[in-house]
Amino acid sequence: MVKPGSKKGPLVVVGEDGTFTVFLQQRAVDGAANEGLVSLLAQHFGVAKSKVTIEAGFASRIKRV
């Protein structure tokens, strides 16, 4: 789950069930939150941004990456 516009962010939290909650400072305007999500997850996993893609949920808080 993605939480755009959060004062906690940038932060990645892993839940007990293995799902990720990502807190982003970027607001969900003009794709800024999606770009922030890709950048933060790439940094979290130590991979290039080009290796991280959003497969589903571009306009939703729940995404498949």
C-alpha positions as CSV (number, residue, x, y, z in Angstrom):
1,M,0.0,0.0,0.0
2,V,1.2,3.5,-0.8
3,K,0.6,6.5,1.4
4,P,1.4,9.6,-0.6
5,G,1.8,13.0,1.1
6,S,3.0,11.4,4.4
7,K,5.1,13.3,6.9
8,K,6.7,9.9,7.8
9,G,8.2,9.4,4.4
10,P,10.2,8.2,2.8
11,L,9.8,5.0,4.6
12,V,9.2,1.3,3.7
13,V,7.5,-0.9,6.3
14,V,7.1,-4.6,5.9
15,G,3.9,-6.1,7.5
16,E,3.6,-9.4,9.3
17,D,1.9,-10.9,6.2
18,G,4.8,-9.8,3.9
19,T,3.1,-6.8,2.3
20,F,4.9,-3.5,2.1
21,T,3.5,-0.1,3.2
22,V,5.4,2.7,1.6
23,F,5.1,6.2,3.0
24,L,6.0,8.9,0.5
25,Q,6.4,12.7,0.9
26,Q,5.3,13.2,-2.7
27,R,1.7,13.9,-3.4
28,A,-0.4,11.9,-5.8
29,V,-0.3,14.6,-8.5
30,D,0.9,14.1,-12.1
31,G,2.5,10.8,-11.2
32,A,4.9,12.2,-8.6
33,A,4.0,9.6,-6.0
34,N,4.5,6.7,-8.5
35,E,7.9,8.1,-9.5
36,G,8.8,8.4,-5.8
37,L,7.6,4.8,-5.2
38,V,9.8,3.4,-7.9
39,S,12.8,5.4,-6.7
40,L,12.3,4.4,-3.0
41,L,11.8,0.7,-3.7
42,A,14.8,0.7,-6.0
43,Q,16.9,2.2,-3.2
44,H,15.4,-0.2,-0.6
45,F,16.2,-3.3,-2.6
46,G,19.5,-2.0,-4.0
47,V,18.6,-2.2,-7.7
48,A,18.4,0.3,-10.6
49,K,15.1,2.2,-11.0
50,S,14.8,0.7,-14.4
51,K,14.4,-2.7,-12.7
52,V,11.3,-1.6,-10.7
53,T,8.0,-1.3,-12.5
54,I,4.4,-0.7,-11.5
55,E,2.4,-3.5,-13.1
56,A,-1.1,-2.6,-11.7
57,G,-2.7,0.2,-9.6
58,F,-1.3,3.3,-11.2
59,A,-4.2,5.4,-9.9
60,S,-4.7,3.4,-6.7
61,R,-3.0,3.3,-3.3
62,I,-2.8,-0.5,-3.6
63,K,-0.3,-1.4,-6.3
64,R,1.4,-4.5,-7.8
65,V,5.1,-3.7,-8.3
